[in-house]
Amino acid sequence: MKPLELAYYIINNFSKFNKGGITHLKLQKLLYYTKAWSTVAKLPFDNLQFFAWKLGPVNPEIYDLFKIYGKTAITPSNFNISIDKDKKQFVDFIINNYIFFDGFTLSSMTHKEDPWIKTKPNEIISEELMKEYYSLQSFAKNFPLEDGNTFYPIKTDLDFSYKIDMLSPDDLPELTYTSVNDYLEIIQVNQKKLKSSLTNMLNAV
């Protein structure tokens, strides 16, 4: 699968979840995490490379094609994109898990992860470095994707945004869900509650 095909597959599918569309920055990071976790899931995207740029991992080919959009949403395409069943399931899984984070949050996340940190500026982030780092994360336990598996969510700064006396972040209990669908449903409900609360606060002003 060519990088442009994967990019448009993500763009077109993201637009189904968010009418506001996807920015170039967020697209780059969704592509990166697709590549990174594919090294763990053993579903290679061999022709997709990323360089360690200032705002995190970037694929130059995709950058050159979509930089014209700047901070505005990328227009979906009408291309008929072919993707095999296993890779479709995998890419959809990645999109569903990262869709709730904006581009700058995703960029910030990559800045705290070894593959970007350990790669010299403007050099290629190696697949070996990706696999070495991401295979040790709890999210890696979700692969291979199988129905009925316990779900391990992505860890972000929010996981460690509070302090528990006598416990370090590594000692905190691991958060799990019965399935990815249960997790996503909880996230959606919480987002609706947050949006409603913000709206009520603004109306009360």
C-alpha positions as CSV (number, residue, x, y, z in Angstrom):
1,M,0.0,0.0,0.0
2,K,1.5,3.3,-1.1
3,P,1.8,6.2,1.5
4,L,-0.6,8.4,-0.4
5,E,-3.2,5.6,-0.5
6,L,-2.9,5.1,3.3
7,A,-3.0,8.8,3.8
8,Y,-6.3,9.2,1.9
9,Y,-7.7,6.1,3.6
10,I,-7.2,7.8,6.9
11,I,-8.5,11.2,5.7
12,N,-11.7,9.6,4.2
13,N,-12.4,7.5,7.3
14,F,-11.6,10.3,9.7
15,S,-14.2,12.5,8.0
16,K,-16.8,9.9,8.9
17,F,-16.1,10.5,12.6
18,N,-15.5,14.2,12.5
19,K,-17.2,16.6,10.2
20,G,-14.5,19.2,10.9
21,G,-12.0,17.0,9.0
22,I,-8.4,16.3,9.7
23,T,-5.4,18.7,9.6
24,H,-2.1,17.9,8.0
25,L,-0.4,17.8,11.4
26,K,-2.8,15.2,12.8
27,L,-2.6,13.2,9.6
28,Q,1.2,13.0,9.9
29,K,0.9,11.7,13.5
30,L,-1.9,9.2,12.7
31,L,0.3,7.9,9.8
32,Y,3.3,7.7,12.2
33,Y,1.4,5.7,14.9
34,T,0.1,3.4,12.2
35,K,3.6,2.7,11.1
36,A,5.0,2.5,14.7
37,W,2.4,0.0,15.9
38,S,2.6,-2.0,12.7
39,T,6.1,-3.0,13.7
40,V,4.6,-4.5,16.8
41,A,1.6,-6.1,15.0
42,K,3.9,-7.5,12.3
43,L,1.8,-5.8,9.5
44,P,4.6,-4.0,7.7
45,F,4.2,-0.7,5.8
46,D,7.7,-1.0,4.3
47,N,7.6,2.1,2.0
48,L,6.4,4.5,4.8
49,Q,9.4,6.3,6.5
50,F,9.5,9.0,9.0
51,F,12.1,11.7,9.8
52,A,12.6,13.3,13.2
53,W,11.4,16.9,12.5
54,K,10.7,19.7,15.0
55,L,7.0,18.9,15.4
56,G,7.6,15.2,15.7
57,P,7.9,12.3,13.1
58,V,7.1,13.5,9.5
59,N,6.9,11.7,6.2
60,P,8.3,14.2,3.7
61,E,6.4,12.8,0.7
62,I,3.0,13.3,2.5
63,Y,4.3,16.7,3.8
64,D,5.0,18.0,0.4
65,L,1.6,16.8,-0.9
66,F,-0.6,18.3,1.9
67,K,1.4,21.3,3.3
68,I,-0.7,23.6,1.1
69,Y,-3.6,23.0,3.6
70,G,-1.7,24.5,6.5
71,K,-4.0,24.4,9.6
72,T,-7.2,23.8,7.6
73,A,-8.9,20.4,7.1
74,I,-7.8,18.3,4.2
75,T,-10.4,17.6,1.5
76,P,-11.4,13.9,1.3
77,S,-10.9,12.2,-2.0
78,N,-13.1,10.0,-4.2
79,F,-10.3,7.5,-4.9
80,N,-11.2,3.9,-4.7
81,I,-8.6,2.8,-2.1
82,S,-7.8,-1.0,-1.9
83,I,-6.7,-2.3,1.4
84,D,-6.6,-6.0,2.5
85,K,-8.7,-7.2,5.4
86,D,-6.0,-7.5,8.1
87,K,-4.5,-4.1,7.4
88,K,-7.9,-2.4,7.2
89,Q,-8.8,-3.8,10.7
90,F,-5.4,-2.7,12.0
91,V,-5.6,0.8,10.5
92,D,-9.2,1.3,11.7
93,F,-8.1,0.2,15.2
94,I,-5.3,2.8,15.3
95,I,-7.6,5.6,14.0
96,N,-10.2,4.8,16.6
97,N,-7.7,4.9,19.4
98,Y,-6.0,8.2,18.4
99,I,-8.9,10.0,16.9
100,F,-9.7,11.9,20.1
101,F,-6.3,13.7,20.3
102,D,-5.7,16.8,18.3
103,G,-2.6,17.2,16.2
104,F,-0.6,19.2,18.7
105,T,-1.4,16.7,21.5
106,L,-0.2,13.9,19.2
107,S,3.0,15.8,18.4
108,S,3.6,16.3,22.1
109,M,3.2,12.6,22.7
110,T,5.8,11.7,20.1
111,H,8.2,14.1,21.7
112,K,8.1,12.1,24.9
113,E,8.8,8.8,23.2
114,D,12.2,7.2,22.5
115,P,12.0,6.8,18.7
116,W,11.8,10.6,18.2
117,I,14.0,11.4,21.2
118,K,16.8,9.0,20.2
119,T,16.9,10.0,16.5
120,K,19.1,12.9,15.4
121,P,17.2,15.8,13.9
122,N,16.1,15.3,10.3
123,E,17.3,11.7,10.2
124,I,15.1,8.6,9.6
125,I,13.5,7.0,12.6
126,S,14.4,3.4,12.3
127,E,11.8,0.6,12.4
128,E,14.1,-1.2,14.9
129,L,13.9,1.7,17.3
130,M,10.1,1.9,16.9
131,K,9.7,-1.8,17.6
132,E,12.1,-1.8,20.5
133,Y,10.1,1.0,22.2
134,Y,6.5,0.4,21.4
135,S,6.6,-3.4,22.0
136,L,7.3,-2.6,25.7
137,Q,4.2,-0.4,26.0
138,S,0.9,-1.8,27.4
139,F,-1.0,-0.9,24.2
140,A,1.2,-3.6,22.5
141,K,-0.7,-6.3,24.4
142,N,-3.7,-5.6,22.1
143,F,-1.8,-7.3,19.2
144,P,-2.7,-9.5,17.4
145,L,-6.2,-8.1,17.2
146,E,-8.7,-10.8,18.3
147,D,-12.3,-10.6,19.4
148,G,-12.7,-11.1,23.2
149,N,-9.3,-9.8,24.1
150,T,-8.8,-7.5,27.1
151,F,-8.2,-4.0,25.9
152,Y,-5.2,-1.9,27.0
153,P,-5.7,1.8,26.2
154,I,-3.0,4.2,25.1
155,K,-1.0,5.8,27.9
156,T,-0.8,9.6,27.9
157,D,0.3,12.3,30.2
158,L,-3.2,12.2,31.7
159,D,-2.4,8.8,33.2
160,F,0.2,10.5,35.5
161,S,-1.4,13.9,36.0
162,Y,-2.2,13.1,39.6
163,K,0.1,11.9,42.4
164,I,-0.5,8.9,44.7
165,D,1.6,8.9,47.8
166,M,4.3,6.3,48.0
167,L,3.7,5.2,44.3
168,S,5.7,6.1,41.2
169,P,4.0,6.1,37.8
170,D,5.4,2.6,37.1
171,D,3.7,1.3,40.3
172,L,0.2,2.5,39.3
173,P,-2.2,-0.3,38.5
174,E,-2.7,-1.0,34.8
175,L,-6.0,0.2,33.4
176,T,-7.8,-2.3,31.2
177,Y,-11.3,-2.6,29.6
178,T,-13.3,-5.7,28.6
179,S,-13.1,-4.6,24.9
180,V,-12.0,-1.7,22.7
181,N,-15.7,-0.9,22.0
182,D,-16.4,-0.5,25.7
183,Y,-13.5,1.9,26.0
184,L,-14.5,4.0,23.0
185,E,-18.1,4.1,24.2
186,I,-16.9,5.5,27.6
187,I,-14.7,8.1,25.8
188,Q,-17.6,9.3,23.7
189,V,-19.9,9.6,26.6
190,N,-17.3,11.5,28.6
191,Q,-16.7,13.8,25.6
192,K,-20.4,14.6,25.4
193,K,-20.6,15.3,29.1
194,L,-17.6,17.6,28.8
195,K,-19.1,19.5,25.8
196,S,-22.4,19.8,27.6
197,S,-20.7,21.2,30.8
198,L,-18.7,23.7,28.8
199,T,-21.8,24.8,26.9
200,N,-23.7,25.3,30.2
201,M,-20.8,27.3,31.7
202,L,-20.7,29.6,28.6
203,N,-24.5,30.1,28.7
204,A,-24.3,31.0,32.4
205,V,-21.8,33.8,31.8
